[in-house]
Amino acid sequence: MRKLTIIIPTLCLVAAVGALAVKTGTSQPAPSKIVVGIYAPSVEFGTSQQRLDYVQGLAKAIEAQTGVKTEGKSFASFSALKSAGVDFAILDAQCYATNLGWNVLANAKIGDGTARSWALYASGAGDMQALKGKKLAYVQTGCNDNGFIDNAMLESEVDAGFFASRVGKPDLTAAVAEVASYKGAQAVFAPVGSQKGLAKLFDTGAVPNPAFVQVNGKVPSSTVASVGTAVTRFGGGGAISGWSSPSKGAYQGLAGRMGRVVKRGVFAAPEPVRFEVKDVLIEPSSLNEAAAPDVDLHFEEPPARME
């Protein structure tokens, strides 16, 4: 009986220590491996190998910061990136705008800014009307491409059937070349500076550069913070010159622009008009004439004389 009274408290103590260990161990251990993907077809890396080299260089910087083995992969489509189960990704703005649930850790810098001005460029056309019935080349991302073209670029002001057809290309370099070199299309939307001798018809507004996002929500927060630090410190070079601190608002703004806008006339409330009564009444010409009342109106007939 004495042994039982000793064993039971001991078991309770072990259980309490175990429960305490579970409770205090809420910080998850670092993952054994991190996979970083890239799908940014609007960025001109030149070749697919240069694109892969960039993400692998970033992966090495992340590995040095976190101490976790990190692998960089390049993908030819957004669907391939999603199905690959990556933990983090460099994602084109158009695709992140349609997946805002992911956590953004940094904004890409191209040149000196985190956004680029875009425009409509054409070959052999001097104005928009000359493109009616022609072909339009575009970067086919699979991320609401029609919304990006019709609404973000054309501001919902051009009918969807204006162009005879739309020629989707895998990246920006190929889309511009389709108009400038191969003549398979007559117009293309592209960032300013990438037009390769094409004529600019009009500006279409600024589009954010790619975002570095957390795709796998199960990565421990401490690891996520270390990854974010490594990315913002990465100089890189080439197509992406660096990274700035995260700003989700730019991508939310693009998402709003990709939705169709129905424009209606604006009716302003009229200002109250005050006027004098005399301004709306017609005064008779005889109003101010002197009246000559009959004299007998001023006299009364006396009562009958009493005898």
C-alpha positions in Angstrom: 0.0 0.0 0.0 2.9 2.3 0.8 4.4 1.6 -2.7 1.1 2.6 -4.3 0.9 5.9 -2.5 4.5 6.7 -3.7 3.8 5.6 -7.4 0.6 7.6 -7.9 2.1 11.1 -6.9 5.1 10.3 -9.1 3.0 9.5 -12.1 1.0 12.7 -11.5 4.3 14.7 -11.4 5.5 13.2 -14.6 2.2 14.0 -16.3 2.3 17.5 -15.1 5.8 18.0 -16.4 4.8 16.5 -19.7 1.8 18.8 -20.0 4.0 21.8 -19.1 6.5 20.8 -21.8 3.7 20.7 -24.4 2.3 24.0 -23.2 5.7 25.8 -23.3 6.6 24.1 -26.5 4.1 26.1 -28.6 6.9 27.6 -30.7 7.2 25.1 -33.6 10.6 23.8 -34.5 12.3 25.1 -37.7 11.4 23.1 -40.8 14.0 20.7 -42.2 13.8 22.3 -45.7 12.4 25.4 -47.4 11.4 25.6 -51.0 11.2 29.0 -52.7 9.6 29.3 -56.1 9.4 32.0 -58.7 6.7 32.8 -61.2 7.2 36.4 -62.5 6.6 36.4 -66.3 6.3 40.2 -66.4 10.0 40.6 -65.4 12.6 40.4 -68.2 15.3 38.1 -67.0 16.5 37.4 -70.5 16.6 33.6 -70.3 15.0 30.9 -68.2 18.4 30.0 -66.8 18.9 33.6 -65.6 15.5 33.4 -63.8 16.5 30.1 -62.1 19.9 31.6 -61.2 18.2 34.5 -59.4 15.9 32.4 -57.3 18.7 30.0 -56.4 20.9 32.9 -55.3 18.0 34.2 -53.1 17.6 30.7 -51.7 21.2 30.7 -50.6 20.8 34.0 -48.8 17.7 32.6 -47.0 19.6 29.5 -46.0 22.5 31.6 -44.6 20.0 33.6 -42.6 17.8 30.8 -41.3 20.2 27.9 -41.1 17.7 25.8 -42.9 18.5 24.1 -46.2 16.7 26.1 -48.9 16.0 25.2 -52.5 15.0 27.6 -55.3 12.8 26.6 -58.2 11.5 28.3 -61.3 8.1 27.6 -62.7 6.6 28.1 -66.2 3.1 28.6 -65.0 1.2 29.7 -61.9 -0.7 26.4 -61.7 2.6 24.5 -61.6 3.9 26.6 -58.8 0.7 26.1 -56.7 0.7 22.3 -57.2 4.4 22.0 -56.3 3.8 22.8 -52.6 6.4 25.6 -52.3 6.8 27.4 -48.9 7.6 30.9 -50.3 7.4 32.4 -53.8 8.3 35.4 -55.9 4.9 36.0 -57.5 3.8 38.3 -60.3 1.6 41.2 -59.1 -1.3 40.1 -61.2 -1.3 36.6 -59.6 -0.8 37.9 -56.1 -3.7 40.3 -56.6 -5.9 37.3 -57.1 -4.5 35.5 -54.1 -4.4 38.2 -51.4 -4.8 35.6 -48.6 -1.1 34.9 -48.7 1.2 36.9 -46.5 3.5 39.4 -48.4 7.0 39.7 -46.9 8.6 42.1 -49.4 8.0 44.1 -52.6 10.4 43.7 -55.6 12.3 46.7 -56.8 13.0 47.1 -60.5 15.1 50.1 -61.1 14.4 52.5 -58.2 10.8 51.8 -57.6 8.3 49.0 -56.5 6.0 49.7 -59.4 6.3 50.4 -63.1 4.3 52.5 -65.6 2.6 50.4 -68.3 1.3 51.5 -71.7 -0.3 50.1 -74.9 2.3 49.7 -77.7 1.5 49.0 -81.3 3.1 48.3 -84.7 1.7 50.1 -87.7 -1.1 51.9 -85.9 -1.2 55.5 -85.0 -4.2 55.5 -82.7 -6.5 53.1 -80.8 -9.2 53.1 -83.5 -6.7 51.7 -86.0 -6.4 48.6 -83.8 -10.1 47.7 -84.1 -10.3 44.1 -85.4 -6.5 43.5 -84.9 -4.7 41.1 -82.6 -3.5 41.9 -79.1 -0.5 40.0 -77.5 -0.4 39.6 -73.8 1.4 37.8 -71.0 -0.8 34.7 -70.2 -0.6 34.3 -66.5 -3.8 32.4 -65.8 -4.6 35.0 -63.1 -7.7 36.8 -64.4 -6.0 37.9 -67.6 -9.2 39.3 -69.1 -9.8 41.4 -66.0 -6.3 42.7 -66.2 -6.6 43.7 -69.9 -10.2 44.9 -70.0 -10.4 46.7 -66.7 -6.9 47.4 -65.3 -5.4 48.4 -68.6 -8.4 49.6 -70.6 -10.5 50.9 -67.6 -13.6 49.0 -68.7 -14.1 51.5 -71.6 -13.4 49.2 -74.5 -15.7 46.4 -75.6 -14.3 42.9 -75.1 -14.8 42.2 -78.9 -12.7 45.3 -80.0 -9.7 43.1 -80.8 -10.1 40.3 -83.3 -8.3 37.9 -81.0 -5.8 37.8 -78.1 -2.5 36.0 -78.4 -1.2 34.7 -75.0 2.5 34.3 -74.6 4.4 32.8 -71.6 6.3 35.9 -70.6 6.8 39.6 -71.3 9.8 39.1 -73.7 7.8 36.8 -75.9 4.6 39.0 -75.8 6.6 42.1 -77.0 8.5 40.0 -79.6 5.1 38.8 -81.0 4.4 42.4 -82.1 7.9 43.8 -82.7 9.5 40.9 -84.5 7.1 38.1 -85.5 4.2 40.4 -86.4 1.7 37.8 -85.0 -0.1 40.6 -83.3 -0.4 44.4 -83.7 -0.5 45.6 -80.1 0.7 44.7 -76.6 0.5 46.0 -73.0 4.0 46.3 -71.5 6.0 48.2 -68.9 7.6 51.4 -70.2 11.1 50.7 -71.5 10.4 47.2 -72.7 8.7 48.1 -76.0 11.6 47.3 -78.4 10.9 50.1 -80.8 7.1 49.9 -80.8 5.0 53.1 -80.8 3.3 54.1 -77.6 -0.4 54.8 -78.1 -1.3 55.8 -74.5 -0.3 55.2 -70.8 -2.4 52.7 -68.8 -1.2 53.4 -65.3 1.3 51.8 -62.8 1.4 48.1 -62.0 3.2 46.8 -58.8 6.3 44.7 -59.2 6.3 41.1 -58.1 5.8 40.3 -54.4 7.6 37.8 -52.2 4.9 35.9 -50.4 4.5 33.1 -47.8 2.5 30.3 -49.5 2.8 27.7 -46.8 0.9 29.0 -43.7 2.4 26.2 -41.5 5.9 27.6 -41.5 6.8 28.8 -37.9 6.5 32.6 -37.5 10.2 32.8 -36.3 11.3 31.2 -39.6 9.0 33.5 -41.6 10.5 36.5 -39.9 14.1 35.3 -40.7 13.1 34.6 -44.3 11.7 38.2 -44.7 14.9 39.7 -43.3 17.0 37.7 -45.7 14.9 38.8 -48.7 14.9 42.5 -47.9 18.7 42.4 -47.4 19.2 40.5 -50.7 20.7 42.8 -53.3 20.4 40.4 -56.2 21.0 42.4 -59.3 19.8 42.1 -62.8 16.1 42.1 -63.5 15.1 42.5 -59.9 17.5 45.1 -58.3 16.4 44.6 -54.7 13.5 44.3 -52.2 11.7 46.8 -50.0 9.6 46.3 -46.9 6.1 44.7 -47.5 3.2 46.9 -48.7 0.0 44.9 -49.5 -2.0 48.0 -50.4 -0.5 48.2 -53.9 -1.7 44.7 -54.8 -5.1 45.3 -53.2 -5.4 48.4 -55.4 -4.5 46.3 -58.5 -7.1 43.8 -57.5 -9.7 46.5 -57.4 -8.7 47.8 -60.8 -9.1 44.3 -62.3 -12.8 44.3 -61.5 -15.2 45.7 -64.1 -16.4 49.3 -63.5 -19.8 50.4 -64.8 -19.6 54.2 -65.3 -22.6 56.4 -65.0 -23.2 60.1 -65.3 -22.8 62.1 -62.1 -25.7 64.5 -61.3 -24.6 67.3 -59.0 -27.1 68.7 -56.5 -28.3 72.1 -57.8 -27.5 75.2 -55.8 -30.6 76.9 -54.3 -31.7 80.0 -56.2 -33.0 82.9 -54.3 -35.0 85.7 -56.0 -37.3 88.6 -55.2 -41.0 88.2 -55.8 -41.0 91.2 -58.1 -38.6 89.4 -60.4 -41.2 86.8 -61.4 -44.3 89.0 -61.3 -45.5 91.1 -64.2 -46.5 94.5 -63.0 -49.4 96.2 -64.9 -48.5 99.4 -66.6 -51.2 101.3 -64.6 -49.9 100.2 -61.2 -48.0 103.4 -60.6 -50.5 105.8 -62.2 -52.1 108.3 -59.8 -55.7 107.3 -59.1 -58.5 109.9 -59.1 -61.2 108.6 -56.9 -64.7 109.9 -57.5 -65.4 112.9 -55.2 -68.8 111.5 -54.0 -67.0 108.6 -52.4 -65.8 111.1 -49.7 -69.3 112.3 -48.7 -72.1 110.7 -46.9 -75.8 111.5 -47.4 -77.1 113.1 -44.3 -80.1 111.7 -42.6 -83.6 113.1 -43.4 -84.3 116.5 -41.7 -86.6 116.3 -38.8 -89.4 118.9 -38.6 
